[in-house]
Amino acid sequence: MGINNLTATQRASALLITLGPDRAAKVFKHLSDAEIERLSLEISKLRRIDSREMDEIIEDFYGLCVTQKVITEGGFFQAK
C-alpha cells in the first residue's frame, strides 16, 4: 500500500513518529491544541508504515519544504 492512501494527518503522524519524542515535542510547541490532539489521536491509530512508505513520506515532506522556501524567498527564478 502506498502513501497515496494515507491522509495528510496520517503522513504527518508517521513523520512525527520517525522524528522521535524529543524532536516531535519541538514540533508540537508550534501547533495549536486542536492540531496536537488530532495528531496524537492519529498516532495512536496509525497502522504500521514500512520503510519504503516512510521514505516516500520523508521525500514528500522535503519537497513541500523546498516548495515553501522557494515561495517565501521570491519564487522559482530567484531560487536559481
TORNUVEX-991987 format. One record per residue (C-alpha): x negated, y, z negated; residue in one letter. Coordinates in steps of 0.2 Angstrom, whole numbers, plus 2048, in hexadecimal, padded with zeros to 3 digits. Example, Ala and Ser with C-alpha at 12.3 -4.5 7.8 and 13.67 -1.06 7.14 Angstrom:
2
7C27EA7D9A;7BC7FB7DCS;
REM end
This chain:
80
800800800M;7F9811805G;7FA8217FCI;807828808N;81381E7FDN;80E8287EEL;8168387E9T;80B8477E6A;80E8457D3T;8088337D4Q;7F88387DDR;7F48467D1A;7F78397C3S;7EB82D7CBA;7DE83B7CDL;7E08407BBL;7DD82E7B5I;7CE82D7C0T;7C783D7B8L;7C88357A7G;7CF83C796P;7C284B794D;7C38527A5R;7D684F7A7A;7D8859796A;7CF86779FK;7DC8667ADV;7EB8657A1F;7E5876799K;7EA87E7AAH;7FB8767ABL;80C87B7A4S;81486F797D;8218697A4A;8138657B0E;80985C7A2I;81985279DE;81C84D7B0R;80B8477B2L;80A83E7A2S;81A8357A6L;8138307B7E;80382A7B0I;80C81E7A5S;8168177B3K;8098177C0L;8058067C9R;7F48007CBR;7EA80A7D8I;7DD8017E2D;7CC8087E5S;7D080B7F8R;7E08157F3E;7D681F7E6M;7C98247F3D;7D782A7FEE;7DF8347F0I;7CE83C7ECI;7CB8407FEE;7DC8477FFD;7D98527F0F;7C88587F6Y;7D085D807G;7DD8677FEL;7D08707F4C;7C6874803V;7D687A80CT;7DA8857FDQ;7C888C7FCK;7C989180FV;7DA89980CI;7D48A37FDT;7C38A8805E;7CA8B0815G;7CF8A2820G;7C789582CF;7BC8A1836F;7B58A9827Q;7B1898820A;7A589482EK;
REM end
